[in-house]
């Protein structure tokens, strides 16, 4: 009985990105060995899951209706579009970008049933128009889905006469924004080009 509980804990942990079967099992055993850590983790996990929501303006994760970034009016009047909250963090950590963000929570993938409404693209366009944005920067992965998403968004924004740029070379084909190092991302941001 005990072993099957540990196994099912390991199975659940194994669903996390970057956690293989062996690592999952090691984590599960170490949590069972360290009751205090396990109980801290359980508490913070449930607090996070119930307390975190999507910002009503940018869809990034926040504990409030509107996130701190959207409330920071000293930011420049631009929007950087990213796939995930982790990508938002990577862009922010470059220290070079100080505008607003919009988080898609995915990419266009018609075969998996992910369409523009799942990504909040009309919400993005509305937001860009409402703050009279000077530029929208597409900081999306250099993958087929990322490129297709860029093309769709650029099209929607250009019909509103909004300037759209995209991260420059430096992000090799197939690169994921989340895992690009800060230097590469900074260069890609500096060298961004019109869409
Ligand atoms: Zn926000």
Boltz pocket constraint, residues with backbone or C-beta under 6 A from the ligand:
constraints:
  - pocket:
      binder: B
      contacts: [[A, 55], [A, 56], [A, 57], [A, 58], [A, 59], [A, 60], [A, 66], [A, 67], [A, 68], [A, 69], [A, 70], [A, 101]]
      max_distance: 6.0
